[in-house]
Amino acid sequence: MNTGDTAWVLISAALVLLMTPGLAFFYGGMTRSKAVLNMMMMSFGAIGIVAVLWVVFGYSATFGADAGAGLVGNPLEKLGLQGVLDTGDGAPLVGSIPEVVFVGFQAAFAIITVALITGAIADRAKFGAWMTFAAIWVTVVYFPVAHWVFSFTEDAAGNPTGGWIGQGLGVIDFAGGTAVHINAGAAALALALILGKRKGFGKDPSHRPHNLPFVMLGAGLLWFGWFGFNAGSALGANAVAGYAWINTLAAPAAAILGWILIEKIRDGHATSLGAASGAVAGLVAITPACSALTPMWSIVLGVLAGAACALAVGLKYRLGIDDSLDVVGVHLVGGMVGTLFIGLAADPGSPAAGTGLFYGGGFELLGLQAIGALAVAVYSFVLAFVIGWTINKTMGFRIKSEHEAAGIDVSVHAESAYDIGGRSSGAFMPMAEKAPITEATVEKVDA
């Protein structure tokens, strides 16, 4: 065990966990004022659900001994974290850090992946239905996919026994472009299709972000935590972490410029929302590539990702898909761009040691990257659609239209985010003291 490496990964784990509250601010600011609490609650709900399942069997299903063909780990091998909690001289290690530290670090990855999906269903999803979906999806989608990408193990004879994408195919994904961003983006697309459009989608000006300072604060917290996300994935305080760190600075900075340039050309002005979204797009794109590209290529990737995601976000209105807070446009598209760009610009002198097309490596690596990205996207979309459709047909996934009009915060949580002039729209009022919400009530409130 190396104490310096251990300290760095512990700090990185805390930084990655901070990303989920940061995401809550980022998404919360982008919603209407009467939906901000629900938006933030879905992120905190993800923390509750995923952390518990991770401790019980999720870590074992992800990093336990492979159950066959690199598809999933044995969920019973380390059930309840048995076998990883020894703190003495015989403590199990992952590299140079205690395995229990690695457990915590990876738990934060699972949490933020699930929370990312919520941006596609803002304003209109039942909280109970979301929590049910989160529990099932993380079990049957995230845990197996994370095993595919992140599990690197060998048997006694030195034969690889880890996940089929990362160790089997040799796909380069340093910190989760496939397992986190493509995975979440594909699931978000499935849920957006199942829940349908919000009332007034594309027409109602009230759907604009209600608190842009929240959005900027959330983006800043995400970027801060992302240094733990990417540099922490080196699992040590070393030069590889520094390499990932500098690329995590360069790419999102360039992506801000790429996004706001598209805004300026298309709309005539650059916006704070665009700058914040551009930073996140760059962070998404560099996540798989931060150990494979030089900083100069990271800048190129950032500009491309910022521009591509800005253009992709605009397509939802043409396609009629209400991806409320642009999860598909930023995370699915950004994850694809970053994962595929490795096949073009991977530097053989980088820590990842991949050789991209531009360095004479031909199309082999690009093909492998495409296989890994598409496999995760298809698997996540299909399973998320099946899970979401089943929930919708049984317990119902969408709130009533009158509740959506009145505001999901009051309707579902009996709270309001803002107490203006001493009137807080019924915050903390027992439901028995409230009049039933009807269309007439909504019309009166609007008037």
Buried (B, 14 or more C-beta within 10 A) or exposed (E): EBEEBBEBBBBBBBBBBBBBBBBBBBBBBBBBBBBBBBBBBBBEBBBEBBBEBBBBBBBBBBBBBBBEEBEBBBBEBBBEBEEBBEEEEEBEBBEBBBBBBBBBBBBBBBBBBBBBBBBBBBBBBBBBBBBBBBBBBBBBBBBBBBBBBBBEBEEEEEEBBBBBBBBBBBBBBBBBBBBBBBBBBBBBBBBBBBBBBBBEBEEEEEBEBBBBEBBBBBBBBBBEBBBBBBBBBBBBBBEBBEBBBBBBBBBBBBBBBBBBBBBEEEEEEBBBBBBBBBBBBBBBBBBBBBBBBBEEBBBBBBBBBBBBBBBBBBEBEEEEBBBBBBBBBBBBBBBBBBBBBBBBBBBEEBBBEBBBBEBEBEEBBBEBBBEBBBBBBEBBBEBBBEBBBBBBEEEEBBBEEBBBBBBBBBBBBBBBBBEEEEEBBBBEBEEEEEEEBEEEBBEEBEE
